[in-house]
């Protein structure tokens, strides 16, 4: 039995980019293109209507920008995986987006085949980051007050186990299935992990784990 394709929509104020991205998505059997929006406001309405699995969201849009749109989507309970797709590799933009609930941050200068590969990974529940973005986050973590070792972090055995799965890009739902525990229980553990690591998002935790877990 084949899996249903991931339903994907695009929010971007550049018509040519929307068309190009939509054309790419429509060539992929594992992705189903369900709509496009030219502004944050349109995107909010569209997401309520089509219930996508994935949302590609531009950061720098006129009027309601991508960050405000992201926060509004999450505030309204949108459970879709939201991937920022932008030209900005500014560290502050990356951190703000991830802290606001983005599930990935990709740059528009990616090769089309690389973009499609990352969208497939996002659809499978993985966190997706452009290489440049991963480096920015790693540098940011080195400059803040996060623990510099596992001993400093003082994580429990279960928290370490969950952190290892976060580092693999797994969502709370997938972690719950892997460990045979409720998704709500995973959320509580993740909250404790972030507090102990002085981090704001699971993406930051994933990068920290890759650097500190052997």
Long-range contacts (C-beta under 8 A, 24 or more apart in sequence): 3-30, 4-32, 5-29, 5-30, 5-31, 5-32, 6-30, 6-31, 6-32, 6-53, 6-54, 6-119, 6-123, 7-32, 7-34, 7-50, 7-51, 7-52, 7-53, 7-54, 8-32, 8-33, 8-34, 8-52, 8-53, 8-54, 8-55, 8-56, 8-119, 8-123, 9-33, 9-34, 9-35, 9-36, 9-37, 9-43, 9-46, 9-47, 9-50, 9-52, 9-54, 9-55, 9-56, 10-35, 10-36, 10-37, 10-55, 10-56, 11-36, 11-37, 11-39, 11-40, 11-42, 11-43, 11-46, 11-55, 11-56, 11-57, 11-58, 11-61, 11-66, 11-69, 12-36, 12-37, 12-38, 12-56, 12-57, 12-58, 12-61, 12-85, 13-38, 13-39, 13-58, 13-61, 13-62, 14-58, 17-58, 17-108, 21-56, 21-85, 24-112, 24-115, 24-116, 25-119, 28-116, 28-119, 28-120, 30-120, 30-123, 31-119, 31-120, 31-123, 39-63, 39-64, 40-64, 40-65, 40-66, 40-68, 40-69, 40-72, 43-69, 43-73, 44-69, 44-72, 44-73, 44-76, 47-73, 47-78, 47-80, 48-76, 51-80, 52-80, 53-80, 53-81, 53-123, 54-80, 54-81, 54-82, 54-83, 54-119, 54-122, 54-123, 55-80, 55-81, 55-82, 55-83, 56-83, 56-85, 56-119, 57-82, 57-83, 57-84, 57-85, 57-102, 58-84, 58-85, 58-86, 59-84, 59-86, 59-88, 59-93, 59-97, 60-86, 60-87, 60-88, 66-97, 67-93, 67-96, 67-97, 67-100, 70-97, 70-100, 70-101, 70-102, 71-100, 71-101, 74-100, 74-101, 81-122, 81-123, 81-125, 83-118, 83-119, 83-122, 83-128, 85-115, 89-130, 89-132, 89-133, 89-136, 91-136, 91-139, 91-140, 94-133, 94-136, 94-137, 95-137, 95-140, 95-200, 95-204, 98-137, 98-200, 98-201, 98-203, 98-204, 99-200, 99-201, 101-201, 102-203, 103-127, 103-128, 103-203, 104-128, 104-129, 104-203, 105-129, 105-130, 105-133, 105-203, 106-130, 106-133, 107-132, 107-133, 121-169, 125-169, 125-170, 125-171, 125-173, 125-174, 126-168, 126-169, 126-170, 127-169, 127-202, 127-203, 127-206, 128-169, 129-203, 134-207, 137-203, 137-204, 137-207, 138-207, 138-211, 141-199, 141-204, 141-207, 141-208, 141-211, 144-198, 145-198, 146-197, 146-198, 146-199, 146-208, 147-196, 147-197, 147-198, 148-212, 149-212, 150-212, 150-213, 153-196, 153-197, 153-212, 154-196, 155-193, 155-196, 158-189, 159-189, 159-192, 159-193, 159-196, 160-213, 162-186, 162-189, 162-190, 162-193, 163-193, 163-205, 163-209, 163-213, 164-209, 164-213, 166-190, 166-193, 166-202, 166-205, 166-206, 166-209, 167-205, 167-206, 167-209, 167-210, 167-213, 169-206
